Amino acid sequence: MTSQDPNVSEFPTVSLSNDQKIPILGLGTSHDGGYSHEAVVFALQKCGIRHIDTAKRYGNESQLQRAIMESGVKRQDLWLTTKLWCRDYGYENTKQACLESCQRLGVEYLDLYLIHWPDGRIPGKSCREVRAETWGAMEELYEKGICRSIGVSNFLINHLEQLKEDCHIVPHVNQVEYHPFQRPQELVDYCRSRNIVFEGYCPLAKGQALIHPNVINLAKKYGRTPAQICIRWSIQNGIVTIPKSTKAERIKENCEVFDFCLRKEDMEFLDAINIERKLIHLSYPLWKG
């Protein structure tokens, strides 16, 4: 087993409403080629990454278990997030799916468990009823300590409002697409007003932000890469940010964002790019399978 690099530094954290602390920068993973064993080990050993985001849908939970073991990083030093897939919605299914994810990851608890999408289908029940039933199971998992924090992903304000009316525990996190082309500030403000930490995925806009002239110009101005500008912008906006990459050199680059700050006028300049170009468009028929 290779020991971790003693020179890597810890990243800043964000406090959740239950006083758990999530690293503000993590490593995202995905399906369809979005996972690399070597890259995860490198991120943990050499880059200071202690926050890994996955999901049952991505199909890499078992692979992550092997990478974490090989890295030598202790479980208590890691923040592991995974997500409940729509076919497992419902009270009993949710609890079973969570335990199965824990087993695949080789852990006794999850730091954060998320409902992956707001809409689900159970015959004879509305989407709202399915969300409420599923969240009730999430609350039970939280109360038992199997999930140290619970949250949602891709939820809009109306979904969060309904959940507040139907359940007891306010989600600790809402994970939503967030990048210079898609900055849902109304949703960010809503979450903050209710002490829900906003976590942003897809911070590089699937690479599209890296070729935008405004981002390129700022990268030249600061002597940084376009990716670093986008990630730094997201973090300075107070967003927990989870860029994904399968290349060690890119992960290292993405982590080197804590030794500079963007000026106020440059933050506002990037804020103004927002053109509501949402990149993730999945409706129920597309993501049920």
N, C-alpha and C positions, 0 to 999 in steps of 0.2 A: 504494500500500500504506500502510495506516494504522500508525503506530508505536505500540508498546505504552506504556502509562502508566508513567512512571518512578517514580511514587509507590506502586505496588503492592509489597507486601512478600512475601518468600518464606515458605512454610509450613514447619512442622517436618517432618522426615523420620524414617522408621523404617529401621533397618539390617536387611537380609536376611542370611542365613547366608553368602552369598557376597560380603558387604560392599557390594552395591548398595544405594542409598538410595531408598526409595519415599516420595513425599510422603504424609503421613498423611491429607490431605484431597484428594479428586479429584472430577471431574465424571463421573457415570454417564450412559450413554445406553441406549436400548433401541429395539425395533421398535414398530410400531403407534402412531406419533405421538410417540415418545420422543426425537425428534431435532429440533433447530432450528439451522440454519446461523448465524443472527444471534446466538443465545444462546451458541454455542461461541466465536465470535469475541469476543463481549463478555467471556466468562469468562476467556479467555486475555489479552486486552488490558487489561481494567479491574479484574479481581478477583484476579489473582495465581495463577490456576489453572495448574498445570503437569503435572497428572496427569489423563489422559483414559482412560476405560474403555469399551471397545466389544466387539463380537464379530461373527464372520461372520454369525451368526444374525440380528443386528439389521439387516443390510443397509445400514449407513451408513458403511462404511470409506472408500469413494471420496469421499463427502461430507465426511468428516473431513479428508481430504487437502486439499481446497479451503479449508476453514475454517482449517486450520493455516497454509497458505500466505498466506491473506489477513491473518491475525493478525500476521504478521511475527515470531513467536516462533521462535527457532532450534531446530533439531531436537535439538541436544545439551542444550537446556534443558528438554526435554519428557520425561515418562514416559508411554509409550503401552502400554496393555494391550489385547490382543484374545484371542479364545478360539476353540478348535477345535470345530467342530460335529460332532455324533455321526455324521453320514453320511460324515465324513472319517476316522473312526477306522481304525486299522491302520497298519502301518509306512510303506509308501510313500505312502499317501493323506495321512497326517499331514504328511509333509515337503512334499508338493506343496501342500497347503492352506495351510501356513505361508507359503510363498513367494508364493502368490496373495494372501494377506492383506497381506503386505509391499508387493506391487505396488499393490494398491488403496489402501493408506495412503500410498504414495509414499515409502517408507523402505527402507533397506538392512538394518535390524535392528529387532527388537521389544525393548522393555524387559522385558516380561513376556508370556508365552504360556501360556494356561491350557487344560486339558481341561475343557470346559464342564459335562459331567455324568458321573457315575461309570459309568453303564450304557450299553453299546453292543452292537450285534448284528452279528456276522459269522458266516455259516453255518459250522457245525462247530466253533465255538469258544465257550467259556464267557465270561461278562462279565469274569471275572478275567483270562482269557487275552487278551481284547481290550484291557483296561486295560494289562496288562504290555507287550504289543506296541506299543501307542500310546505309552506312556511311554518305551519304548526309542528311538523316533523322536524324542521330545521331548529326550531326553538327547543324541542326536546333534546336533540343532539347537543345543542349548546349547553343546556342545563346539566347534562350528564358529563360534560367536559370532553366529549369526543371531538367536538369542534370548538376551538377556543374563541373563534369569532365566526359570525355568519353574515352573509350579505347576498347581493343580487348583481346581475349583469344585464346590461342593455335595458334597464327599467327606465321609463319616462316618469314625469311628475304624476300623471294620473295613476300609474301603476303603484307608485309609492304612497300616494294618498289613500288608495283603496287598501293597501296592506296595513297602513296605520289604523284604519277603521276596523279591520277584520282581525288583527292579531295584537300581540302584546309587546314584542321586542322590535324596536326600530332597527333596520339593517345597519350593520356597522360600516359597510362598504357598498358602493355602487360602482361597478366597473363598466365603462362606456368608451366607445371610440372617441379619441381626442388627439387632434393634430392641427397644424396651422390652417388647414382647409376646413376643418370641422371642429369648431369651438362652441359647444352648447352651453353658453354662459348662464342662461336662465336655469338650466338643470344643475349646473355647478353651484349657483347661488342657492337654489332650493335645498340641495343636499347639505351645504354648509349651515344653512339656517336651522337644520334639524340634526346637526352633529353627525351627518353621514359622510365618511371620507370618500372623496371622489378619486377613483383610480382610472387612468387613461391607457387604453391599449391602442396599438397601431400608430405610435407617435411620429413615425416617419412617413405616414400616409402611403404605405406599401412602396416606398421609394420615390413616390411622386414629388414629395416635398424637397427631395435632395437635388432636383433639377430646376426648382423654381428660382428665377433670377434674384428675387429679394433675399431668399435664403443663401444663395451663392454669394451675393454681395456682402452679407453680414459675416459669412464664414471668412471671406478675405479680410474684412475689417478687423476681425478678432484673431486671425491666424489660426482658425479652427476648421473643422470639417462641417459640411452642411448637416450631417447627422448630429454632431455635438451641439450645433446651434438649436436644432429642433428639440433635442432632449433637454438642454438647459432651459429653453423657453418654457417647456412643459413643467419642469421642476420648479422654476421660479414663479410660475402661476399657482404653485401649491398642489400640483397634481402628482399623486403616486404614479410612476411611469414605468412601463414594462416593455421596452423594445425587445424584439426577438431577432436572433441571428443564429446561423449554424456555422459561422466562421469565427475562429478564435480572434483573428486580428480585428474584426468588426466589433466583437464583444468588448475587447480591450478598449477600443476607440470610444465605444458608447459609454463606458464607465468613467472616462476621463473628463468629467464635466463639473467637478466640484472645486476646481482651482481658478475659476473665472466667473464673472457675472455679466449678464447683459444689461446695458444701460436702460433707464426708464423709457427713453424715446425709441430704443430699438425693440423693447418688449411691445410697446404700443404699435410699432411698425408691423411686427409679426401678427399681433392681435388683429390688425386691420385686414389681413389677408383673407380671413374667414369668409368662405363663399358657400358654406353649407354643402360641401362636396363629401357626402357620406359614402364610404367605401364598402361598408358591410350592409348588404340588403338581403335579409333572409326572412321569408315568411314561412308559415308552418309547413306547407307541402314540401318545401325545399330542405328543411332541417329535421324532419321527423325520422328520416331514414339513417 
